[in-house]
């Protein structure tokens, strides 16, 4: 009886000890749990996160234990959970869908915007701007807006940019622009041609610099990622201004507008009557006599590649079927019931494109991506065949998607952020720098990958950015 009482006491205090499990056969004098499975080694333990622990040196048989069982994280704050570190020690972190704030208290993740650039990503969560991804002296160019990051390496989790609140963000190849809550416009990154920010010396702008004195609602950076600084922004009165083609001076586009899509030197715009216009820089705009458009993008920088979303949630394409085979491929992607007689996608909620890749959110069905030619270096090659729709992951409640140079990020219906693709520069925000698989069935072909950074991903393994954020 005395031994039994002592055993119970030891069990109650063992839960609050951070064990060192670097040696699975280490003596644990205060570990007694008669109900655990017996074991000889860690592989004998079948339950997740259990390890084989020996009570004393003379023991021939150990006991399976999960160090997080009974471990109390409430003392460190609310919304925390126990996980194991690399040494199998219990560690208190934020619960899923929560992130630490500046005081290390866990707050609900609420990603409102995301924009994927070339090797980096920026997003707005709880009105705070975060950026993450590439840095080295040869290609950083200030794209994260975090100042001089020399010798700090790639930022592999979201890092907060300043202390202000933001309402919009747009990333291009080597620069980014955003709008703060006071409706001021700011840009940062490569200013080597002095066309991005007026009055600044040629070079990299490492922190956000204010553009003009107007009040702004939305900003549209260049989707071509070819170091073209041609950029547009919409002010609070509906006027669209563009700059960066010839110099950093802002020039108004005649009319009142709701939306713009900038690709190379061309602009797709939607005016305040919801009419769609296609403008080649320096020429008169091509106008569509139809209306009710709310969002527009363009494949391959061609008028024939225009994809426009209407207020009735119908995604309309222009001569795309004859060129890209959209109609037949909607059927092959099991989206036959989601098209009308003209092969326009019905019940679409969002659209983004870059080059010859478009991603479409189809209501209650999921996120579908469509490639019409070669794109990217690694991840985009996972879509192996031209003119095919591929579903991205298993979720069906996406609300927003953004296409980067070689990665894609999306926000779901409860405002969690997910990214997938090539993470060589940390642009996925997952806490590491991993490559995506070149093969669509990458999880079955890991042995074909080489290099220490090889990491198998497939379209069913789009990952949530849940490693927390750096303040």
Secondary structure per residue as TSV (DSSP state, phi and psi in degrees):
chain	resnum	aa	ss	phi	psi
A	1	X	-	360.0	-40.4
A	2	X	H	-60.9	-42.2
A	3	X	H	-62.6	-38.9
A	4	X	H	-63.3	-41.0
A	5	X	H	-64.6	-43.4
A	6	X	H	-62.6	-39.0
A	7	X	H	-61.5	-42.4
A	8	X	H	-64.7	-39.9
A	9	X	H	-62.3	-45.4
A	10	X	H	-62.7	-39.4
A	11	X	H	-62.3	-39.0
A	12	X	H	-69.0	-30.7
A	13	X	H	-91.5	-17.1
A	14	X	H	-67.9	-25.9
A	15	X	T	-65.6	-22.3
A	16	X	T	-100.8	10.9
A	17	X	-	-99.9	137.4
A	18	X	-	-90.3	95.8
A	19	X	-	-73.5	149.4
A	20	X	-	-95.5	108.3
A	21	X	-	-104.1	23.3
A	22	X	S	-64.8	-26.8
A	23	X	S	-116.0	109.7
A	24	X	T	-68.1	-13.1
A	25	X	T	-106.4	18.2
A	26	X	-	-66.8	142.8
A	27	X	B	-67.9	131.8
A	28	X	-	-123.4	91.8
A	29	X	T	-65.2	-26.4
A	30	X	T	-102.9	19.9
A	31	X	-	-107.4	113.2
A	32	X	-	-141.1	120.0
A	33	X	-	-149.0	98.4
A	34	X	T	-67.2	-18.0
A	35	X	T	-90.9	-6.5
A	36	X	S	-79.2	158.6
A	37	X	-	-70.5	145.4
A	38	X	E	-80.0	154.0
A	39	X	E	-156.0	160.4
A	40	X	S	-109.4	-27.3
A	41	X	S	-154.5	170.3
A	42	X	G	-57.0	-37.1
A	43	X	G	-65.4	-17.9
A	44	X	G	-73.0	-18.0
A	45	X	-	-86.4	118.8
A	46	X	-	-89.4	-25.7
A	47	X	S	-78.7	150.8
A	48	X	T	-62.3	135.5
A	49	X	T	64.9	22.8
A	50	X	-	-100.3	145.2
A	51	X	E	-133.9	156.0
A	52	X	E	-86.9	117.9
A	53	X	E	-119.4	133.8
A	54	X	B	-98.4	133.6
A	55	X	S	-70.8	-36.1
A	56	X	S	-154.3	170.4
A	57	X	T	-63.2	-28.5
A	58	X	T	-81.3	-10.5
A	59	X	-	-68.3	136.4
A	60	X	S	-98.8	-18.6
A	61	X	S	-126.4	130.4
A	62	X	E	-95.8	-176.6
A	63	X	E	-126.9	133.3
A	64	X	E	-71.9	133.3
A	65	X	E	-143.9	140.3
A	66	X	-	-104.1	111.7
A	67	X	T	-57.4	-20.5
A	68	X	T	-83.8	-13.8
A	69	X	T	-61.1	117.3
A	70	X	T	78.3	-0.5
A	71	X	-	-71.1	126.1
A	72	X	-	-93.6	111.4
A	73	X	-	-99.4	-3.3
A	74	X	G	-65.6	-24.6
A	75	X	G	-68.0	-19.9
A	76	X	G	-96.3	1.5
A	77	X	-	128.9	171.4
A	78	X	S	-83.3	163.4
A	79	X	S	60.8	35.5
A	80	X	E	-115.2	152.9
A	81	X	E	-135.2	163.4
A	82	X	E	-95.6	131.6
A	83	X	E	-130.4	172.3
A	84	X	E	-107.5	135.7
A	85	X	-	-82.0	-172.8
A	86	X	T	-65.0	-20.8
A	87	X	T	-96.5	13.2
A	88	X	S	65.8	28.4
A	89	X	-	-95.4	144.8
A	90	X	E	-68.9	139.2
A	91	X	E	-141.7	135.1
A	92	X	E	-90.7	122.7
A	93	X	E	-132.7	174.3
A	94	X	E	-68.6	145.0
A	95	X	-	-63.6	162.7
A	96	X	T	-56.3	139.0
A	97	X	T	77.2	5.0
A	98	X	E	-117.7	153.6
A	99	X	E	-137.2	149.8
A	100	X	E	-73.8	138.4
A	101	X	-	-91.9	-168.8
A	102	X	T	-63.2	-23.0
A	103	X	T	-99.4	14.4
A	104	X	S	62.8	26.0
A	105	X	-	-97.3	143.1
A	106	X	E	-84.9	122.5
A	107	X	E	-116.5	156.0
A	108	X	E	-68.1	130.0
A	109	X	-	-68.9	132.0
A	110	X	-	-143.5	75.2
A	111	X	E	-73.6	122.7
A	112	X	E	-101.3	-34.7
A	113	X	E	-140.6	150.9
A	114	X	E	-146.3	144.4
A	115	X	E	-141.3	122.2
A	116	X	E	-96.2	128.3
A	117	X	-	-108.8	-151.9
A	118	X	S	-95.3	92.7
A	119	X	S	82.5	10.5
A	120	X	E	-154.1	167.3
A	121	X	E	-143.6	146.5
A	122	X	E	-131.6	148.4
A	123	X	E	-152.3	161.4
A	124	X	E	-113.0	121.4
A	125	X	E	-127.5	126.7
A	126	X	T	50.9	39.3
A	127	X	T	72.3	-1.5
A	128	X	E	-94.3	141.8
A	129	X	E	-92.5	130.1
A	130	X	E	-125.4	141.5
A	131	X	E	-132.4	153.2
A	132	X	E	-158.7	157.4
A	133	X	E	129.7	-138.1
A	134	X	-	-66.7	139.4
A	135	X	-	-156.4	121.9
A	136	X	-	-156.2	160.9
A	137	X	T	-55.5	-23.2
A	138	X	T	-88.3	-23.9
A	139	X	T	-136.8	7.7
A	140	X	-	-63.9	-56.8
A	141	X	T	58.5	17.2
A	142	X	T	79.1	12.9
A	143	X	T	-64.9	-21.3
A	144	X	T	-85.5	-13.8
A	145	X	-	68.5	21.4
A	146	X	S	-102.9	12.5
A	147	X	S	85.8	-162.7
A	148	X	-	-76.6	112.8
A	149	X	-	-105.3	24.2
A	150	X	T	-55.6	133.3
A	151	X	T	71.3	6.2
A	152	X	T	-94.1	-16.2
A	153	X	-	79.2	176.9
A	154	X	-	-63.4	143.1
A	155	X	E	-91.3	106.5
A	156	X	E	-96.4	-2.5
A	157	X	E	-129.8	157.9
A	158	X	E	-56.7	130.9
A	159	X	E	-118.3	131.0
A	160	X	E	-69.2	134.7
A	161	X	E	-100.6	105.5
A	162	X	E	65.8	-164.0
A	163	X	E	-119.8	-0.4
A	164	X	E	-83.9	164.6
A	165	X	E	-90.7	144.8
A	166	X	E	-126.2	154.1
A	167	X	E	-121.7	-14.3
A	168	X	E	-152.9	151.2
A	169	X	E	-148.8	141.7
A	170	X	E	-146.6	123.9
A	171	X	E	-109.1	138.8
A	172	X	-	-114.6	-151.5
A	173	X	S	-71.3	-63.2
A	174	X	S	-118.4	19.0
A	175	X	E	-156.2	165.1
A	176	X	E	-144.9	156.2
A	177	X	E	-138.4	149.9
A	178	X	E	-148.3	166.1
A	179	X	E	-122.7	129.4
A	180	X	E	-83.0	171.2
A	181	X	T	-64.2	-23.8
A	182	X	T	-84.7	10.5
A	183	X	S	69.8	19.8
A	184	X	-	-85.9	147.7
A	185	X	E	-103.9	133.8
A	186	X	E	-135.0	142.8
A	187	X	E	-134.9	159.7
A	188	X	E	-158.5	162.6
A	189	X	E	119.8	-146.3
A	190	X	E	-72.2	118.6
A	191	X	-	-123.9	32.0
A	192	X	T	-62.9	-29.4
A	193	X	T	-95.8	4.0
A	194	X	S	58.6	26.7
A	195	X	-	-102.6	-9.9
A	196	X	S	-85.5	-48.3
A	197	X	S	-127.9	117.7
A	198	X	T	-66.8	138.0
A	199	X	T	83.2	-4.9
A	200	X	-	-92.3	147.5
A	201	X	-	-67.5	154.9
A	202	X	S	-63.3	137.4
A	203	X	S	142.8	-165.9
A	204	X	E	-91.7	136.6
A	205	X	E	-103.8	107.2
A	206	X	E	-83.7	-15.8
A	207	X	E	-132.3	155.3
A	208	X	E	-57.0	134.4
A	209	X	E	-118.8	137.2
A	210	X	E	-71.1	140.5
A	211	X	E	-113.6	114.3
A	212	X	-	64.8	-175.6
A	213	X	S	-122.7	11.1
A	214	X	S	-78.5	175.2
A	215	X	-	-105.0	130.5
A	216	X	E	-123.5	154.1
A	217	X	E	-112.4	-44.5
A	218	X	E	-140.0	151.5
A	219	X	E	-130.9	144.0
A	220	X	E	-130.0	100.3
A	221	X	-	-80.9	171.2
A	222	X	-	-76.9	127.6
A	223	X	T	-85.4	-1.7
A	224	X	T	-79.3	-21.6
A	225	X	-	58.6	27.2
A	226	X	S	-107.7	31.6
A	227	X	S	66.5	18.3
A	228	X	-	-85.0	122.4
A	229	X	-	-90.3	8.3
A	230	X	-	-61.7	116.0
A	231	X	E	-138.4	150.5
A	232	X	E	-130.7	153.8
A	233	X	E	-144.0	145.2
A	234	X	E	-105.8	125.8
A	235	X	E	-88.9	177.0
A	236	X	T	-70.6	-12.2
A	237	X	T	-99.2	4.1
A	238	X	S	90.1	9.1
A	239	X	-	-88.5	136.2
A	240	X	E	-103.8	125.5
A	241	X	E	-117.9	141.0
A	242	X	E	-129.0	152.2
A	243	X	E	-156.0	168.9
A	244	X	S	100.9	-8.2
A	245	X	S	-74.4	-57.4
A	246	X	S	-104.6	-32.7
A	247	X	S	-160.7	-173.2
A	248	X	S	-90.5	7.3
A	249	X	-	-76.4	136.8
A	250	X	-	-80.9	133.0
A	251	X	E	-123.2	130.9
A	252	X	E	-77.4	146.8
A	253	X	E	-98.7	128.2
A	254	X	S	-57.5	136.0
A	255	X	S	111.0	178.4
A	256	X	-	-115.9	138.1
A	257	X	E	-134.0	162.0
A	258	X	E	-116.9	-25.3
A	259	X	E	-158.1	154.3
A	260	X	E	-147.1	153.1
A	261	X	E	-133.2	119.0
A	262	X	E	-108.2	124.1
A	263	X	E	-138.5	114.2
A	264	X	T	60.2	-119.6
A	265	X	T	-104.3	12.1
A	266	X	E	-112.4	151.7
A	267	X	E	-131.4	130.7
A	268	X	E	-97.6	129.8
A	269	X	E	-129.7	153.1
A	270	X	E	-122.1	121.3
A	271	X	E	-84.3	-179.1
A	272	X	T	-71.4	-7.8
A	273	X	T	-97.3	10.7
A	274	X	-	63.8	26.1
A	275	X	-	-88.1	149.1
A	276	X	E	-98.3	132.8
A	277	X	E	-127.1	142.9
A	278	X	E	-116.7	120.1
A	279	X	E	-119.7	118.6
A	280	X	E	-90.1	129.7
A	281	X	T	-52.7	125.0
A	282	X	T	90.7	-4.6
A	283	X	S	-117.5	165.9
A	284	X	-	-69.7	145.1
A	285	X	-	-71.8	146.0
A	286	X	E	-84.9	128.4
A	287	X	E	-113.3	139.8
A	288	X	-	-98.5	131.2
A	289	X	S	-78.6	-6.2
A	290	X	-	-82.2	165.3
A	291	X	-	-135.1	-163.8
A	292	X	-	70.8	23.3
A	293	X	E	-84.5	144.6
A	294	X	E	-126.0	-16.8
A	295	X	E	-155.8	141.7
A	296	X	E	-146.8	143.6
A	297	X	E	-139.0	-179.6
A	298	X	E	-148.8	126.9
A	299	X	S	-85.3	138.7
A	300	X	T	59.6	18.1
A	301	X	T	55.0	39.5
A	302	X	-	-127.2	147.7
A	303	X	G	-62.2	-32.6
A	304	X	G	-69.8	-12.7
A	305	X	G	-102.1	11.9
A	306	X	E	-67.1	131.4
A	307	X	E	-122.8	123.2
A	308	X	E	-128.7	133.7
A	309	X	E	-99.6	128.7
A	310	X	E	-96.6	166.7
A	311	X	T	-67.0	-19.3
A	312	X	T	-88.5	14.6
A	313	X	S	68.7	22.7
A	314	X	-	-97.4	130.4
A	315	X	E	-96.5	113.2
A	316	X	E	-100.6	137.2
A	317	X	E	-118.0	157.5
A	318	X	S	-111.8	104.6
A	319	X	S	57.5	15.4
A	320	X	H	-70.7	-29.9
A	321	X	H	-64.8	-40.3
A	322	X	H	-69.2	-25.7
A	323	X	H	-95.7	-43.0
A	324	X	H	-109.6	-1.9
A	325	X	-	66.3	32.8
A	326	X	H	-60.3	-41.2
A	327	X	H	-61.6	-52.4
A	328	X	H	-62.3	-37.6
A	329	X	H	-78.0	-21.5
A	330	X	H	-64.7	-36.6
A	331	X	H	-67.3	-45.2
A	332	X	H	-66.9	-22.2
A	333	X	T	-93.3	15.2
A	334	X	T	62.0	30.6
A	335	X	-	-110.9	21.2
A	336	X	G	-60.2	-36.0
A	337	X	G	-77.5	-4.6
A	338	X	G	-106.5	22.5
A	339	X	B	-131.1	156.2
A	340	X	-	-97.6	-171.7
A	341	X	T	-65.4	-21.7
A	342	X	T	-97.4	11.5
A	343	X	-	66.9	21.7
A	344	X	-	-80.6	139.9
A	345	X	B	-76.8	127.5
A	346	X	S	-96.8	157.4
A	347	X	S	60.0	37.4
A	348	X	E	-86.9	143.2
A	349	X	E	-112.2	-25.2
A	350	X	E	-160.4	155.5
A	351	X	E	-147.3	139.2
A	352	X	E	-142.3	153.9
A	353	X	E	-149.1	157.6
A	354	X	E	-153.1	127.7
A	355	X	T	59.4	-122.3
A	356	X	T	-110.7	31.5
A	357	X	E	-124.0	130.9
A	358	X	E	-126.0	142.8
A	359	X	E	-123.3	134.0
A	360	X	E	-127.6	129.3
A	361	X	E	-89.6	115.8
A	362	X	E	-102.6	124.9
A	363	X	T	-55.1	128.5
A	364	X	T	63.4	4.0
A	365	X	T	-111.6	-41.2
A	366	X	E	136.6	-164.4
A	367	X	E	-107.5	121.7
A	368	X	E	-118.8	136.1
A	369	X	E	-117.5	146.2
A	370	X	E	-136.4	120.7
A	371	X	E	-113.7	135.1
A	372	X	-	-111.5	5.2
A	373	X	S	177.4	-171.7
A	374	X	-	-67.4	139.5
A	375	X	-	-157.3	144.2
A	376	X	S	70.4	179.6
A	377	X	S	-106.4	-40.8
A	378	X	S	-130.8	-67.0
A	379	X	G	-62.9	-46.9
A	380	X	G	-62.2	-21.6
A	381	X	G	-69.8	-11.6
A	382	X	G	-63.2	-29.0
A	383	X	S	-82.0	91.8
A	384	X	-	-73.2	-27.8
A	385	X	S	-115.2	140.5
A	386	X	T	-68.0	155.1
A	387	X	T	58.2	41.8
A	388	X	E	-131.2	142.8
A	389	X	E	-90.2	134.5
A	390	X	E	-127.2	134.5
A	391	X	E	-81.3	134.5
A	392	X	-	-98.9	104.6
A	393	X	S	75.3	-176.7
A	394	X	S	-103.9	-9.6
A	395	X	-	-70.6	155.8
A	396	X	-	-124.3	3.2
A	397	X	-	-113.3	33.4
A	398	X	E	-67.5	149.2
A	399	X	E	-124.9	-17.1
A	400	X	E	-155.2	143.7
A	401	X	E	-141.1	147.5
A	402	X	E	-139.0	131.9
A	403	X	E	-102.0	124.0
A	404	X	-	-97.1	-165.0
A	405	X	S	-67.9	-40.4
A	406	X	S	-146.6	27.3
A	407	X	E	-154.1	162.6
A	408	X	E	-131.0	137.7
A	409	X	E	-124.8	147.3
A	410	X	E	-147.2	153.3
A	411	X	E	-114.9	134.0
A	412	X	E	-93.2	-175.6
A	413	X	T	-67.1	-19.5
A	414	X	T	-107.4	20.3
A	415	X	-	66.7	33.4
A	416	X	-	-87.3	149.9
A	417	X	E	-106.4	133.4
A	418	X	E	-125.7	146.0
A	419	X	E	-138.0	153.1
A	420	X	E	-150.1	149.2
A	421	X	E	133.9	-150.4
A	422	X	-	-81.7	115.8
A	423	X	-	-108.3	29.5
A	424	X	T	-57.2	-31.3
A	425	X	T	-104.8	9.9
A	426	X	S	82.9	10.9
A	427	X	T	-68.1	-12.2
A	428	X	T	-81.1	-16.1
A	429	X	-	71.6	22.9
A	430	X	S	-99.2	9.0
A	431	X	S	86.9	6.5
A	432	X	S	-148.1	-179.1
A	433	X	-	-125.1	88.9
A	434	X	-	-118.2	151.2
A	435	X	-	-90.5	150.1
A	436	X	-	-85.6	161.8
A	437	X	-	-74.8	143.2
A	438	X	S	-74.7	-18.8
A	439	X	S	-100.4	138.1
A	440	X	T	-58.8	-33.7
A	441	X	T	-98.9	46.7
A	442	X	G	-57.1	-32.2
A	443	X	G	-65.6	-23.7
A	444	X	G	-94.0	-1.6
A	445	X	-	-128.2	31.7
A	446	X	G	-61.5	-31.7
A	447	X	G	-68.0	-15.2
A	448	X	G	-85.4	-6.6
A	449	X	-	-91.6	148.5
A	450	X	-	-126.0	161.7
A	451	X	S	97.4	147.9
A	452	X	T	-67.3	-19.7
A	453	X	T	-94.3	2.6
A	454	X	-	-61.7	132.5
A	455	X	-	-146.3	120.9
A	456	X	-	-78.9	125.3
A	457	X	-	-129.9	155.3
A	458	X	-	-138.0	175.4
A	459	X	G	-64.8	-19.3
A	460	X	G	-88.7	6.8
A	461	X	G	-123.8	35.8
A	462	X	-	-63.6	130.6
A	463	X	E	-108.6	142.9
A	464	X	E	-80.0	138.5
A	465	X	-	-78.9	90.5
A	466	X	-	-128.4	19.7
A	467	X	S	-82.6	3.5
A	468	X	-	92.4	175.4
A	469	X	-	-128.4	153.0
A	470	X	B	-95.3	132.5
A	471	X	-	-89.2	360.0
